[in-house]
Amino acid sequence: MIPLVQTFGHLEFVLKLEEHVELREVPKYPQVLCPSNNRSMDVVRMMIDQILSLHPDVTQVHIGSDEVYHLGLCSRCIARMSKLPARKSDFPKVELFLDHVKTVATYVIQKHGKRVMMW
């Protein structure tokens, strides 16, 4: 078995809750987590920890990350993209995406010692 923990897109089950509305990339849509909100990784880490505590013997975890349709649209992300170095500024949304996925993957590897998969 390989558990799947959605960590970017497909987060309606979390982002529809009033307590997590500010974590949405677009306030109107509860699908995508804002990668520039510091609290976003707190929620992602909590979900990963919960799922892996229930499956301690798995060797891999799937972190989802597909269908991140709304990205780089909130004020935090726009400000973050504007500060990218020139060599990365041609594809700022790609940088946001990759940075979030790398942060999540690094957490899974360092904290739980699991291999990471994604779509």
C-alpha positions in Angstrom: 0.0 0.0 0.0 1.1 3.5 -0.8 -0.8 6.2 1.1 -1.8 9.4 -0.8 -1.7 12.7 1.0 -2.9 15.6 -1.1 -0.5 18.4 -0.4 -1.2 21.1 -3.0 -4.3 20.6 -5.2 -7.4 18.5 -4.4 -7.6 20.0 -0.9 -11.3 20.8 -0.9 -11.8 18.6 2.1 -9.5 20.9 4.1 -9.9 24.3 2.5 -13.7 24.3 2.6 -13.5 24.6 6.4 -13.8 28.1 7.7 -10.7 27.8 9.8 -8.6 27.2 6.7 -10.1 29.7 4.2 -7.0 31.9 4.5 -4.9 29.1 3.1 -6.6 29.1 -0.3 -4.7 30.4 -3.2 -7.9 31.9 -4.5 -10.5 32.8 -1.8 -13.4 31.8 -4.0 -12.1 28.3 -4.8 -11.1 25.7 -2.1 -9.1 23.5 -4.4 -5.5 24.8 -4.1 -3.3 25.6 -1.1 -1.3 28.8 -1.1 2.3 27.8 -1.1 3.4 31.3 0.2 1.3 31.2 3.3 3.4 30.0 6.3 0.5 28.2 7.8 0.0 26.1 4.7 3.0 23.8 5.5 1.8 23.5 9.1 -1.4 21.9 7.8 0.5 19.7 5.2 2.9 18.5 7.9 0.0 17.6 10.2 -1.8 15.6 7.5 1.4 13.8 6.5 2.2 13.0 10.2 -1.3 11.7 10.8 -1.4 9.4 7.7 2.1 8.0 8.3 1.3 7.4 12.0 -1.4 5.1 10.7 0.8 3.4 8.2 4.3 3.2 9.9 5.5 0.3 7.8 5.0 1.8 4.3 8.2 2.7 2.4 6.6 5.3 0.1 4.1 8.1 0.3 2.3 9.8 -2.6 2.1 13.6 -2.2 -0.3 14.3 -5.0 0.4 17.7 -6.4 -1.6 17.4 -9.6 -4.3 19.8 -10.9 -2.8 22.9 -9.2 -4.8 25.1 -11.6 -4.8 28.3 -9.4 -1.2 29.3 -8.6 0.6 32.6 -8.3 -2.6 34.5 -8.0 -2.8 35.7 -4.3 -1.0 38.7 -3.0 1.5 36.6 -1.1 2.5 34.6 -4.2 2.6 37.7 -6.4 5.0 39.4 -4.0 7.1 36.3 -3.7 7.3 35.9 -7.5 8.4 39.5 -7.9 11.4 38.9 -5.7 12.7 35.9 -7.7 16.2 36.3 -9.1 16.4 37.2 -12.8 17.3 33.6 -13.9 14.1 32.3 -12.3 11.8 35.1 -13.2 10.9 33.7 -16.6 8.8 30.9 -15.0 7.7 32.3 -11.6 4.7 30.0 -11.2 6.9 27.0 -11.9 9.3 28.1 -9.2 6.4 28.4 -6.7 5.3 24.9 -7.6 8.7 23.3 -7.4 9.6 25.0 -4.2 6.4 23.8 -2.5 6.9 20.2 -3.8 10.5 20.2 -2.7 9.6 21.5 0.7 7.0 18.7 1.2 9.3 16.0 -0.2 12.2 17.1 2.0 9.9 16.9 5.1 8.7 13.4 4.2 12.2 12.2 3.6 13.9 13.8 6.6 11.1 13.3 9.2 9.7 10.0 8.1 12.4 8.4 6.0 10.0 7.5 3.2 10.3 7.7 -0.5 8.2 10.3 -2.2 6.0 9.9 -5.2 3.8 12.5 -7.0 1.7 12.8 -10.1 
